[in-house]
Amino acid sequence: MTPIDHSQEYKESPGRVVPLANVRNIGIMAHIDAGKTTVSERILFYTGVNYKLGEVHEGTATMDWMIQEQERGITITSAATTCFWSDHRINLIDTPGHVDFTAEVERSLRVLDSAVAVFCSVGGVQPQSETVWRQAKKYNVPTIAFVNKMDRTGADFHSVLAQIRNKLGANAVALQLPIGEEAGFCGVIDVVEGKAKYFDEDDTGSKVRVADIPDDRADEVAEAKKRLIECLAEVDDLTLGLFLEDKMPDTAFIKGAIRRAVVSGQVTPVLCGSALKNKGIQPLLDAVVSFAPSPVDVWDVGGIDPKTEKPMIRHVGDYQPFSALAFKIMADPFVGKLTFFRVYSGTVSKGMAVYNPRTGKSERLGRILQMHANYREERDAVFSGDIAAAVGLKNVTTGDTICTQNNPIVLESMQFPDPVISVAVEPRTSSDRDKLYSALGSLSEEDPTFSIRTDEETGQTIISGMGELHLEIITDRVLREFKVEASTGRPQVSYREALNQPADANTKFVRQSGGHGQYGHVIIRVTPKERGAGITVENKVVGGNIPKEYIKPIEKGIREAAKTGVLNGSAVVDFHVDIIDGSYHPVDSSEMAFKVAGSMAFKEAAKKAGISILEPIMDLDITTPEEHMGDVIGDITSRRGIVREVDTQSKITRVMARAPLAELFGYATALRSLTRGRAAYSMEPAFFEKVPVSIQKKILQKEA
């Protein structure tokens, strides 16, 4: 597949600083501790945005600007910035690696044109590496791989390359080979150009010394170049033509072929370096500029017409109708609510009215800001392909499209996982109650995976999120940013309910109180479905026994009843409902009556079907010294866990396991105790599974 050149098909605004074809919207994504933020900091340093190097371990990283990030040495929120390299504008987003903040990765990848996937040279492809890779593939985001930490003991470039191919299923091909091993790592060999590049530590790697390839590596480089060309020939017709004629393409041709293959998503080029030791970042920037797609390459922007709900296409270009996607909301203490958006077509200037198809209303755009992490720069206008933030949009939420009212479009939004853990939260003093609710409301606007509800029985405020760390950060932000002291209860698991077998219900809702009454009669059949299948409702009523206008209310009643559950208030998931029959009254029937009848019928059928409680099962990836392996595995087994794989290399054992979330509270402390603080782990949701009968009884007794 050869990308089409659209450069002659669009016009650019005279106010644009950089041609659209020279814009790159990239994200840095990886497993936690692979070195994403350090890579981002080096990019900012070498492109001249920062005059000195920021370090994660010292709490001075520009992109980790939140105090919670600096204290913990992790990325919590995705940070956006802009830099320039070789006459190209690079809009860069540094994303979190911890699974609790996976929504930040999801919404960032939705609006990016390409991503740099960072892998640890020792850890290789880790669980969150696989998660972010799946997210990138979901949005068809082309990817460049960077194997980081090549200076570490146990670094193995070729092992990571093989893992990218085997575990991720990527068509990965090496564009570089490392020079030196572990602590002796000093540079890279450029396979395409046939040159060695060395980085001098004395000047923070700013000067790159180019030299000939070491004689003893010539055969290895020739073999790598041969594999590269063979790989390109498989996906690029122009390269295949030369390959069949047994002709060796020149450097410029190979680079063009790599770009075509990357833009089409068929090849993942792999580079290497050590960001902390300032090695390999400039060639990575060169690769982004040379091979990553520009907004012009993402020519067809798909959406739907909000009036007809039919598919429609919008093209890039400054003179096209304006359309943008709001992908992030942030509460800024200085300017208020910030709405981050990516412009797909047209231009927008401050003070302009923009239309939101979801609400059907227009709002006036206040200020437009170019963000550099938490610093901001005023912009009068932004253009097609730009990423910026707006002040003044009150009714826009994550995933909304903003456009012009006379040319509306709804762009594809994004989906977020449901919360898996909940805690009760209370203000320390009654006078802080309103302030607490206001703070939590602001944070829920920012974070689609964070939700708030009030328990109807206890009156407690329940907050839900993706993990213990997620909720810990939320409560910490409530204190620091909103100055509200709050206390939390023990975390509670967000369970689900599932039907055990098919069942029928024949339910009438009749109320008579003088004048018009209420009458709704439905007969339904519920059938359980496989995990993850969702809820479906089908109308099988014949003969007009229930008028069509009452079918939607019945479905609404069924879905609302499913949300509140039958056994313990957890949502019922993964089932199908057939609305088989019923009856109506020409005077007393109403939408409300049939909604109530649908709700009652579902609960009746669910009780007949029998209910099982489902619990979230987590994937665990634990790295521990070999001598503690037995203790770690024994502890997992005691937590109703299953060990799936054990891999020992260089006296370090990697244990991959699954265990219920309910058994993993406080696991970080327990693991530290078992291994004297020498082990590390990561955890992410895998699926929901039925709890054992004995555990289900305990859950119901506890909540009774």
N, C-alpha and C positions, 0 to 999 in steps of 0.2 A: 504493500500500500504506500503510495507516494502522496504526501500532503499537497493540497492545492494551494497555489500562490494567490492569495486574495489581496495583495498589496495595492493592486490597481483598482480595486472595487469599492474603496471607501475613501472619504475625505477626512482630513484631520484639522482640528481647530488651530488657528494661528497662535492661541494662547498656550498650546501644549509645549512643554519644555523638551521632552524626549519623544521621538517617534514611537507610535504604538508597537511597531514590530521590535523595538528595542526595550520593551517592558517585560519584566519577568516577575510573576507572582508565585513565590515559593514558600513552602513550609518546611520546618525542620522537625522531624518526628522520629521517635525511638522508644525503646524500653527505658525505664528509669535507670539512671546512672550510666547510660551509654556515652554521655558527653554532649548532648544536644545544645545546652545553653553555652557551654565552652566553645563549641563550633560557632554559634551565633555571635558570641563576644569577639572571636577572632575575625569573623567576617566584618563586624563593625570597625574593628581596629585597622585592618588592612584596606578597607574602603574609605578610611579617613573620617568616619562618623565620630569615633572615639579617639582621643589622643593618647590614652593609656589603656592597658589591658585590664578588663574586669574579670575577677575570679569568683566562681561559685563558692569555693570553700572558704573564701575570705568575706563573703557577703557583699561583694562590690560589683556583682554582675549587673549590667544595665538592664537586661531583659528580665531578671528576677528582681523586680522593683518593690514587690509587696514585702512588708516586714516579716510576714509568716514564711515567705520563700527564703528570705535571707537567714532566718533563724534555723530553718530545717535543711537548707541546702538543696531544695527541690523546686521544680517549677509547678505552680498551682494554676495560674491563669495564662492563657496564650497572650503573648505580647507582640505587637506589630511595630515595625519600623521601616524606614526607607533608606537605601544607600545606592551608590553609583559605582560601577566597575566597567571599564572599557567602553565608555559612552553608552552604557545600558543602565536603566533604572531597575533596581531590584527591590520589590516590596516583600519584606521578609516577616514571617510569623513563626515565633518559637513556641512550640506546643508542649504541654506537660507529658511526662512519661508514666506517671502513676495512674493506675486503672481507676481510682476514685474520681479522677478529673478527665475521663475519656470523652465527655461531652465537648470539652474545649478542643480536642483533636477533631472530633466529628464536624463541628461547625466551621472550623478553620479549613479543613480539607474540602468542604463543600464549595468554598469560594476561591480556592487556589487552582492555578493552572498546572503546577508540578510540585513535587516534594523531594527533599533530600532525606533519605532514610539512613540514620546513623546506627551502626552496629559496633558493639564492643569486640575487640579482636580476640578476647579471651572467652567472653560469655556467648558470643555468636548470636544466633537467632533465639531470642527469649520470648516468653509468653506475650508480653505487651508488644514486642516487635511484630508478632503475628497479628495481633488485634489491629494495630495501626495500619498494617499492610492491607488487611481486609477492608478497612475503612477507605483507604486510598483507591483500591480496586472498585469499591462500590460506586465511587464518583468518577471512575475512569481517569484518575490523576496519574500521569506519567511520573516515574520515580528514578532518581539517581541514588545509588548506594554509596555510602562512605564508611569504610571500616576504620574506626577510630582506636586510639590507645595502642598503636603499634609498638610503643616503647615498653609496654607492660610485660612482665614475666609470664610466659605461656602464650604470648601473642601468636596467632596462626592465621595468616591472611587466606591461604588456600582452603583451610577448614571452614572459615566463615563463608567464603565464596560457594563452596559445595552446599552448605546449609541453606543459603539463600536460594539456590536452585532446587534443592530437595524438599526443604520444609515449607518454603513459600511458593514453590512452583514457578519461580521467575526465570525468564530467559536471561540469566545474568552472564555478563561477559566482562573480563578484566581489561580496563584501559590503562591500568598501572600495575607495577610490581614493586614490592618494598625493597629498599636497599638497606641491608643490615638487619639484624634480628634483636628483638626485645630492647635492652638498654642501648644496644649498638645501632638502633634504627636511626638513619641520618638523612634519608631522602627517598625519592621514588623514581622508577623508570617509566617514562611515557611510552607505551607500546605503539601508539599511532605515529608519533614523531620520531621514535627511535633515539631518544635522548635521556640522559640521567639528570635529575634535578635535585640539588642539595640545598639544605636550609641551615643557615648559620645561627646557632643559638645566641651568639654574642649580641646580635642586633634584633632580637625577638623574631627572627625568621623573616624579616622584611625583605632581605635581598635573597633572591633565588639564583644559585650558581648552576648554569647549564653546562654539561660536559658530555663526552661520549660515553656510551654504555660500557661498563666493565667487561673485559674480554671473556671472563668466565661465565657471563650471563647471556652472551649473544645467542646461543642455541635456545635458551629458555624464552627469550624475548621473541625470537622468530616463531617459535611454536605458539606463543600467546597471540601473535599477530595473525597467524594462520587460522587459529580458532575464531578470532574476531571476524575475519573476512568470511569464513564459512557460516558463522552465525548470521551475519548481515545478508549473505546470499539467500538464506532461507526465508527472509522476510522482505527483502528489497529487490525489486525486479531489475533495477539498473546494475546493482552489484552482481546479481545472478548472471546477467549477460556477460560481464567481464570474467566472472569465475568460470563460466563454461568455455570461454575462449582462452582460458589459462593465462589471463593478463593480470598483472599486479597493479591495482589501483594506486594512484598517488595519495599523498596525505590529505589534500583538500577534498578529494573525492570521498575518501573514507569518512572524514568528518561530516560531510554532507549526508552520507548514508546513515551514520550514527544518529544524526539529528532526525532524519525522517523516521527511523525505527523507534526512537525515543518518543517523538511526538505522537506516533500511532499507538504507543503503549506496548509494542511488541518486544522491546529489548530494555534491559536494565543495565546501564554501564556501572561498573564497580571501581571506585577509587579508594585510596587509603592514606593514612597520615596519623598524626598525633596532635590534636588541637591544643592540649595543655602545653606541649613542648614546641608549639608554633611551627608545625611541619605539615605541609600538604594542603593548606587552606587556599592559597592563591590558585593552584591548579583546579581545586574544586569550584572556585568562582569562575574560572575560565570555562569549565565544563557546563556550569549553569547557563552562562551567556551563550555558549556554542550550541548546546544540545537541548536545553529545556524549551518548551513551547512559549510563545508570546500569546497575548489575547487574540491576535489575528489568526493563530492556528486553531483556536477554539471558536471557529467561525459561526457555527449554528448554535444559538442559545435557545434551548427548548423551553416551552411553557404552555399554558392553556389560556384560552380567551375566557375571562371571568363572566362574560355575558352568555356565551354559547357553550362553554366548557369543552370546546373542541381544541385539539392540539394546534399550536402556532409556533412559528420560528421568528426569532429576532436576531439580527446580525450585529456584529461589533461596528464601531465607528462613531465619531463625535457628532455627526449630523443625522444619526438615526434617532427615533423616539427614545426618550430617556427611560431606562429600567435598571433597577438595582435590587440587590438582596440584602436585607438586614440580617447579619449573622451573629451579632453579639450585642448585648445591652450591658452597660457598666455604670454604676453609681459613682460619679466623681465628686469628691468633697468640695471642689472649687467651682465647677461649671454645672453640676447637676447630672441629669441623666444623659449619658453618651450612647449614641446608636452607631455601632460600626457597620459599614455597608461596603459592598463591592459593586462598582458600576459596570454593568455588562454592555450597555449601549447608551449613546447620547452623552450629554453633559448636564451638570446641575450646578447652580451657583447659589450663594447664600441669599436668603430672602425669597427663594423660589417656592411656589406651592407644589407639593408632591401628593400623589393620590395613593391611598392604601386600599387595594381591592378587597381585602378581608373585612375591613370595617365599612367600606363604601364611603369613606370620608377623606377630605383633603386636609393637610396641615402645612403650615409654613415652616420651611427649613430655617433655623436660626444661623448660628455660626457653623462653618465647616473647618474641621481641624485635621491636620496631618499628624498622626501620632508617632512618637518615638519612645516606645515603652510607655512610661507615665508622663513624659514631656509632650507638649503639644505646640504645633505651629499653625498659625491662621492661614487659611486658603480662601481665595475669593470664589474659586470654582474647581471642580474636579471633572476628569474626563473619562471616556470609555477605557476600561481596564484598570482604573485606579481603585485603591482601597483607602477609605478615609473614615472619619467619625463626624456625626452631626449632633448639634445641640438644639433642643427645642421640639423634638418629636415625642409627644407624650403618649400616643396610643399605638406606637409601633412596638412589636415584640419580636423575639428571635424567630427567624424563618419567614417574616413578612416580606412581601415584595412592595417596593415603592416605585411609582412610575408617573406618567402624565395621565390626566383623566381622560383626554380625548384619544389616547392610544394605550389602553390598559392591557396588562399581561400579568399572569401569575406564574412566577418562576418556580421550579422544583424546590421544595423546602428540604428539611432534614428531619430524620427521626432520631429520637434519643431513648436510651434504655430506661426502664422503670426503676425507681429506687428499690433497694433491697434491705435497708436497715433504717430503724426509726428510734427516736428517743423522745421522751417527754421533756419539755423545757418550760421553766417558770421564771419570772422576774424575781430578783431578791426582795424587792419592795413593791407593794401594790401600786405606788405612784408611777412605777416604771412600766406598768402593763401596756399602756398605749404606745409608749416608745418602743417596747420590744416588738409588738405586732407590726409597727411601721418599719422597723429595721429588718425583720424577717421578710416582710412584703417586698422591700427593695432588693434583698438578696435573692428572693425567688424569681424576681423579674430578670435578674442577671443570669441565673443558672437554671436551665430547663430540667436538670436532674434533681433539683432540690424542691421539695413540696412541703406545704403546711396544711394541717387540718386540725379541727377541734374534735376530740372524742366526745360523742354525744352522751355517753354514760357517765364518764368521770369529769367532763368539762376541761380536761387537760389539753394543752397545746402540744400536738405531736409534729415533730419535724422529721422528714425522711430524706435519705440521700444514698450515695453509692458505697459508703463504707465508713468505718470509724474515723479515719483521718479526715474524710470529707466533712462530717458533722463537727469534728473537733475544730476545723478551720472556720466553719460557719459561726460557731459560738465564740471563737476568738475574735472574729471580725465584728460581731455584735458588740463586744466589749470595747475593742480598740477604735473602730470607726464610728460607732453610734453611741458610745459611752453608756451602754446599758449592761448592768451586771445580771447574769442569768445563771441558773443552776440546771443541770440536766440529770435525768434518771438513767438507769442502766439501759443500754441499747436493746431494742426489740427487733426481731426478725420480721420482715414483711412477707408473710405467708401468702399462698394462693389456695383456692379450692378447686377440685375437679370432680366431675361426675363419674360414678363407677360403672353405670350401665344405662341403656336407653329406658325412658319412662314417658308415660302420657299423663296429661292433666286436663280435666274438663271443669272449667271454673266460670262461675257467674258472679258479677259484681252488681248488686241491686240495692238501691237506696230510695226510699219513698218518704218525703217529708212535706207533703202538700205541694200543689203546683207541679212543675216539672221535676221528675226524679232523675235517677242515674241508672243506666242499664248498659252492661257490657258482658258479652258471653263469648269465650274463646275456648277452643280445644287445640292443644299443642302436643307435639312430641319432641323430647330433647334427646340428643345422641352425643355421647362424648367423642372427641377427636384427638388426634395425636398432639403431643406437646408442641407448642409454637404455632399451631394452626389458626388460632384466633377464634372469634365468634362470628358465626354466619346465621342469617335468618332468611327463610324462604317462604313465600306465600303460596299455599296449595289449596286455598279456598276456591270452590267452584259454585256456580249458580247464583252468585251475588248474595250469599248468606251473610257475609260481612262486607259492607261497601268499601271500595278501595281507599276512601279517605281515612278509614279507621285502621288500616294496616300499619301505617307508619307509627301512630301512637302505640299500637300493640308492641311493635319492635322496640320503641323507646322505653316502654315499661319493662320489657324483658332485659334490656341492656342496663337500665338503672338498678333493677333488682340484682343483676349479676355483680354489679360494683360493690354492693353491700354484703354479698355473700349469704350463706345459710347457717354455717356452723359457728364460725368465730369472727364474722365481720370482714373476712378477707375476700377479695374479688374472686368470683368463679371464672375460670378461663377455659378456652379450647373446647367449645361445644357447638353443635348445630341445632337449630330449632326449626321445625316445620309447623307453620300455622295451618292446621288441617281444616278446621270448621268452626262454627259458632253461630250466633244469631244476634239480631239487633232490634231495637224498638224504634219505630219511626219518630216518636216524640222524645223519649227519655234518653236515647243513646247520644253520646258526645265523645269527643276526642279524649277528654279526661277520664270518662268511664272506661273506655277501652284501654287506656294506658294503665289504669289501676288493675283492670282485669288481666292484662298481659303480665304485670308484675306479680300478681297473686298466683297466676297459672304457673309461672316459672318456678316460684318458690315451692309450690305444691309438687311439681314434677321433679324438682331437684331432690326433695326429701324422699320421694319414692325411688329415685335412681340411686340414692346413697352418695355420700360425699367423702372424699379423701382430702386431707390437707397436704399441700405441696410445699416443700421448703427449698430455698436457693442452695444449690451446690456450687462450691467454689473450686476453681483450678488453682493449685498451689505449686509454686516452683521454688524449691529451697536449695540453697548452696551452703554446704557445711564441710568442715574438715572431716576427713575420712574416719577418724577415731570416734566422732560423735554420731556417725550414720545410724547405728543401732538404736540409740536413744531417740533420735529424731523420728525414725520409722515407727518405733514403739509408741511414741506420743501421738502420731497421726492415727494409728490403729485405735488407740484409746478414745479418739475423738470421732469415732464412726467413719474414719477415712479409709481410702483405698489407695495404695501405692501403685502407680501406673508404670513408672520407669525409673531406673536408677543407673546413673552414668558416672563413673569415677575416672578422672584424669588428673595427673600430677598431684595426687593426694587430696584433691578437692572432689567431693561427691555432690552431684546434682540429683535431687530427688523430686520427681514430678508426681503429684498426688491429687486426689479429689476428696473433699470433706464438706459436710454441711456447715453453712455460715453460723448456725446457732452454736456450734461447738468451737468456733474460732475466735470468740471474743477474748481479748487479752493475749492472743497468740504471740504477738511480738515479744512481750515480756517473758512468756514461757520459753520461747525459743532461745532468747538471750541467756536465760538461766540454765537451760540444758547444755548449751555449747560455750558457756563462759563469754558470751558476747561475740563469738567468732562466726556465727551463721547469719545469713541474710535470706529474706524471702520476698516473693511478690504474690499477689492474690488477685484473681479476677473472676467474675460470675461466669459459670459454665451453662447451667440449665436449672430448671425446677424438677424435683423428683418427689414421689410420694414418701411421706415419713412413715417409719414403722408403726404398727398399730399401737404398741406400748407407748411410743413417744407421742402419738396423736392423743391418747387418753390423758397424758400428763399436760399437754398443751390446753386441752379443753377444761381439765380440772383447775388449772392455773387461772384461766380466764373466766371461770364460772363465778 
